[in-house]
Amino acid sequence: MKDLFEKIYKDKGPLGKWAAQAEGYFVFPKLEGEISNRMKFQGKEVITWSINDYLGLANHPEVRKVDAEAAAQYGSAYPMGARMMSGHTDLHEQLQNELAEFVHKEAAYLLNFGYQGMVSTVDALVGKDDIIVYDVDAHACIIDGVRLHHGKRFTYKHNDIESLEKNLGRATKMAEQTGGGILVISEGVFGMRGEQGRLKEIVALKKKYNFRLFVDDAHGFGTLGKTGAGAGEEQGVQDDIDVYFATFAKSLASTGAFIAADQEIIDYLKYNLRSQMFAKSLQMQLVVGALKRLDMLRTMPELKQNLWKIVDALQSGLKDRGFDIGSTQSCVTPVYLNGSIPEAMALVRDLRENYGIFCSIVVYPVIPKGLILLRMIPTATHTLQDVSETLDAFDAIRERLENGTYKRMSAALMKAMGE
Ligand SMILES: Cc1ncc(COP(=O)(O)O)c(C=O)c1O
């Protein structure tokens, strides 16, 4: 019989196999200093384009003050226990009511982490006779939720309404046999490439097919829509989203998340969400902090205006200089370049060391072979000066990529990797 660990000793996994070349620099980098447009990486100042602090709240003095006061008043333990047992408070309820109102839903329920909350919500919404139809590019937390499902599931091609309709047809036939219902899951904004889920067109299919729609709006909440209620509001279909999800980890610059829906659905979920029934309640300092942040979203429209000033400057600047930024319809700003993984590594090193620009890099297998994706997250803390320095740096690195500089620089690296 094999030792369970044998496979681990042999194979570190698709990302882990790059650890020796990548760890500490390309993965698990340590960004230091206060969360802002400029932070320190390995002792040098860098313009930071990789943090989802969209509205610049992470380090806002009013937020920091409220967080510190709440930590002093409540510590990090209170309340102890799961919501259902001993972890429930007036402020948890108040936050839920305010979140529900903000996203124009009847009720909301707090989740102590977005990821496990999504997994658990998918799990709670479906029974074995129900069918799930979801976008093939869905976030890992949706996929893991679907993995718990004992019944049938279909994926549809990314943001492809024809493919969704085909799969809804299949799912409808199957549901007629099983006696179950259908749950469609999309993201409000797909966080890697920035395109919005085609919620308007998905909702239009409700006229033809009987399904409920669950939207993960992690990147849309606070950034899209007239009031910041997200992708559904932006597309005029917020009322037709049956279950809405957002995390505090992006626009609210904190930890925690929530779901919002009709009162009856939330009442059901609150008694059936295993991630909340069997885990400690969201601690009070996070609840108080979220109340403050939400108040700022409501009363300080300039936060979103500042964000979009930077998004527009960055995205139009990149387009004007001939960069391919795909089909983003959100703040998420991808820049696609052609090159190998070693070239991508040399390019990112150059960007960080010589131009002081820090952004995330995505390569195969997340995107097709031969493509390099530099993923940039503009925030309200960035300045137009940051944008113009970054655009100049991008011009320079594109030239070096095209004239083979990175190929030469990466030759040694390729050799080391055995490619
Ligand atoms: C689309 C999406 N859904 C869910 C999550 C998980 O949220 P959390 O960080 O609160 O666990 C993330 C990442 O933060 C995300 O990008």
The ligand as an ORCA input file, in Angstrom:
! r2SCAN-3c Opt
* xyz 0 1
  C     -15.905     36.575     -7.190
  C     -15.505     36.289     -5.767
  N     -16.357     35.626     -4.966
  C     -16.035     35.346     -3.686
  C     -14.824     35.705     -3.144
  C     -14.491     35.302     -1.744
  O     -14.664     36.328     -0.840
  P     -13.853     36.384      0.548
  O     -12.510     36.944      0.250
  O     -14.707     37.246      1.411
  O     -13.758     34.983      1.088
  C     -13.907     36.398     -3.947
  C     -12.577     36.818     -3.444
  O     -12.361     37.528     -2.534
  C     -14.259     36.707     -5.283
  O     -13.421     37.368     -6.087
*
